[in-house]
């Protein structure tokens, strides 16, 4: 009795195992790329919110204004930054003090807070300035 075909069967089994492993590697690579892209967008949203806080500080401490506004910043054009402000007045030892409380929201939508979905990214920061 001849035993032919063992090498063909073993080759097919090894080929199938290699194909399954290759598919797994491609899926892991794709997931890593998507995670890195989301991390990058999250960092950009954080930087846009931070720029909004700096803009708010300038508005409160230099210009003396407290108004709700929305803008974009150079280099972060894909992110909308919405800034809302509430002003209160108080006094300490008879000296009047104006306190501005800012809430800054940066997102990659047309307005913040914006939409939902797998590509939506948003970061929020708050700050209080007294003068």
C-alpha positions as a Markdown table, in Angstrom:
| # | Residue | x | y | z |
|---|---|---|---|---|
| 1 | Unk | 0.0 | 0.0 | 0.0 |
| 2 | Unk | 1.4 | 3.4 | -1.0 |
| 3 | Unk | 1.1 | 6.4 | 1.2 |
| 4 | Unk | 1.1 | 9.4 | -1.1 |
| 5 | Unk | -0.2 | 12.9 | -0.4 |
| 6 | Unk | 0.9 | 13.4 | 3.2 |
| 7 | Unk | 3.1 | 16.3 | 2.2 |
| 8 | Unk | 0.2 | 18.0 | 0.3 |
| 9 | Unk | -2.1 | 17.7 | 3.4 |
| 10 | Unk | 0.6 | 19.0 | 5.7 |
| 11 | Unk | 1.4 | 21.9 | 3.4 |
| 12 | Unk | -2.3 | 22.9 | 3.2 |
| 13 | Unk | -2.6 | 22.8 | 7.0 |
| 14 | Unk | 0.5 | 25.0 | 7.5 |
| 15 | Unk | -0.8 | 27.4 | 4.8 |
| 16 | Unk | -4.2 | 27.7 | 6.6 |
| 17 | Unk | -2.4 | 28.4 | 9.9 |
| 18 | Unk | -0.3 | 31.0 | 8.3 |
| 19 | Unk | -3.4 | 32.7 | 6.7 |
| 20 | Unk | -5.2 | 32.8 | 10.1 |
| 21 | Unk | -2.1 | 34.3 | 11.8 |
| 22 | Unk | -1.7 | 36.8 | 9.0 |
| 23 | Unk | -5.3 | 37.9 | 9.4 |
| 24 | Unk | -4.8 | 38.3 | 13.1 |
| 25 | Unk | -1.7 | 40.5 | 12.6 |
| 26 | Unk | -3.5 | 42.7 | 10.1 |
| 27 | Unk | -6.4 | 43.2 | 12.5 |
| 28 | Unk | -4.1 | 44.1 | 15.4 |
| 29 | Unk | -2.2 | 46.5 | 13.1 |
| 30 | Unk | -5.4 | 48.2 | 12.0 |
| 31 | Unk | -6.6 | 48.5 | 15.6 |
| 32 | Unk | -3.3 | 50.0 | 16.7 |
| 33 | Unk | -3.5 | 52.6 | 13.8 |
| 34 | Unk | -7.0 | 53.6 | 14.8 |
| 35 | Unk | -6.0 | 54.0 | 18.4 |
| 36 | Unk | -3.0 | 56.1 | 17.5 |
| 37 | Unk | -5.2 | 58.4 | 15.3 |
| 38 | Unk | -7.8 | 58.8 | 18.1 |
| 39 | Unk | -5.0 | 59.6 | 20.5 |
| 40 | Unk | -3.6 | 62.2 | 18.2 |
| 41 | Unk | -7.0 | 63.9 | 17.7 |
| 42 | Unk | -7.6 | 63.9 | 21.4 |
| 43 | Unk | -4.3 | 65.6 | 22.0 |
| 44 | Unk | -5.2 | 68.2 | 19.3 |
| 45 | Unk | -8.5 | 68.8 | 21.0 |
| 46 | Unk | -6.7 | 69.3 | 24.3 |
| 47 | Unk | -4.3 | 71.8 | 22.7 |
| 48 | Unk | -7.3 | 73.7 | 21.2 |
| 49 | Unk | -9.0 | 73.8 | 24.6 |
| 50 | Unk | -5.8 | 75.0 | 26.2 |
| 51 | Unk | -5.5 | 77.8 | 23.6 |
| 52 | Unk | -9.1 | 78.7 | 24.4 |
| 53 | Unk | -8.2 | 79.1 | 28.1 |
| 54 | Unk | -5.3 | 81.4 | 27.2 |
| 55 | Unk | -7.6 | 83.4 | 24.9 |
| 56 | Unk | -10.1 | 83.6 | 27.8 |
| 57 | Unk | -7.3 | 84.9 | 30.2 |
| 58 | Unk | -6.5 | 87.6 | 27.7 |
| 59 | Unk | -10.1 | 88.5 | 27.4 |
| 60 | Unk | -10.6 | 88.8 | 31.1 |
| 61 | Unk | -7.3 | 90.1 | 32.4 |
| 62 | Unk | -6.3 | 92.4 | 29.6 |
| 63 | Unk | -9.4 | 93.5 | 27.8 |
| 64 | Unk | -11.8 | 93.2 | 30.8 |
| 65 | Unk | -14.5 | 91.4 | 28.8 |
| 66 | Unk | -16.5 | 88.4 | 29.5 |
| 67 | Unk | -18.6 | 87.2 | 26.6 |
| 68 | Unk | -19.5 | 83.9 | 25.0 |
| 69 | Unk | -17.7 | 83.3 | 21.7 |
| 70 | Unk | -16.6 | 80.5 | 19.3 |
| 71 | Unk | -13.5 | 80.5 | 17.2 |
| 72 | Unk | -10.7 | 78.3 | 15.6 |
| 73 | Unk | -7.0 | 78.7 | 16.1 |
| 74 | Unk | -4.2 | 78.5 | 13.5 |
| 75 | Unk | -2.8 | 75.0 | 13.2 |
| 76 | Unk | -5.9 | 73.6 | 14.9 |
| 77 | Unk | -8.3 | 74.6 | 12.1 |
| 78 | Unk | -10.3 | 71.3 | 12.3 |
| 79 | Unk | -11.3 | 72.1 | 15.9 |
| 80 | Unk | -14.0 | 74.6 | 16.9 |
| 81 | Unk | -13.5 | 76.2 | 20.3 |
| 82 | Unk | -16.5 | 77.4 | 22.2 |
| 83 | Unk | -16.0 | 79.7 | 25.2 |
| 84 | Unk | -18.7 | 80.7 | 27.7 |
| 85 | Unk | -18.2 | 83.1 | 30.5 |
| 86 | Unk | -20.1 | 84.1 | 33.6 |
| 87 | Unk | -19.1 | 87.2 | 35.6 |
| 88 | Unk | -19.7 | 87.9 | 39.3 |
| 89 | Unk | -18.7 | 90.9 | 41.4 |
| 90 | Unk | -17.6 | 90.7 | 45.0 |
| 91 | Unk | -15.4 | 92.7 | 47.4 |
| 92 | Unk | -12.6 | 91.9 | 49.8 |
| 93 | Unk | -11.8 | 94.4 | 52.5 |
| 94 | Unk | -13.9 | 97.0 | 50.6 |
| 95 | Unk | -11.9 | 96.5 | 47.4 |
| 96 | Unk | -14.2 | 95.5 | 44.4 |
| 97 | Unk | -13.2 | 92.3 | 42.6 |
| 98 | Unk | -14.6 | 91.0 | 39.3 |
| 99 | Unk | -14.5 | 87.2 | 38.9 |
| 100 | Unk | -14.9 | 85.6 | 35.5 |
| 101 | Unk | -15.5 | 81.9 | 35.2 |
| 102 | Unk | -14.8 | 80.4 | 31.8 |
| 103 | Unk | -15.9 | 77.1 | 30.4 |
| 104 | Unk | -14.0 | 76.2 | 27.2 |
| 105 | Unk | -15.0 | 73.3 | 25.0 |
| 106 | Unk | -13.0 | 72.2 | 21.9 |
| 107 | Unk | -14.3 | 69.6 | 19.4 |
| 108 | Unk | -14.0 | 68.5 | 15.8 |
| 109 | Unk | -17.6 | 69.5 | 14.9 |
| 110 | Unk | -19.1 | 72.7 | 13.6 |
| 111 | Unk | -20.3 | 73.7 | 17.1 |
| 112 | Unk | -19.4 | 72.5 | 20.6 |
| 113 | Unk | -20.6 | 70.5 | 22.3 |
| 114 | Unk | -21.2 | 68.8 | 19.0 |
| 115 | Unk | -22.2 | 65.5 | 17.6 |
| 116 | Unk | -21.6 | 62.0 | 18.5 |
| 117 | Unk | -20.1 | 59.1 | 16.6 |
| 118 | Unk | -16.9 | 57.2 | 16.2 |
| 119 | Unk | -14.9 | 60.2 | 14.8 |
| 120 | Unk | -16.1 | 62.8 | 17.4 |
| 121 | Unk | -13.5 | 64.2 | 19.8 |
| 122 | Unk | -14.1 | 66.8 | 22.6 |
| 123 | Unk | -12.1 | 68.2 | 25.4 |
| 124 | Unk | -13.3 | 70.6 | 28.1 |
| 125 | Unk | -11.5 | 72.9 | 30.5 |
| 126 | Unk | -12.5 | 75.6 | 32.9 |
| 127 | Unk | -10.7 | 78.5 | 34.5 |
| 128 | Unk | -11.5 | 81.4 | 36.8 |
| 129 | Unk | -9.8 | 84.8 | 36.7 |
| 130 | Unk | -10.2 | 87.6 | 39.2 |
| 131 | Unk | -9.2 | 91.2 | 38.7 |
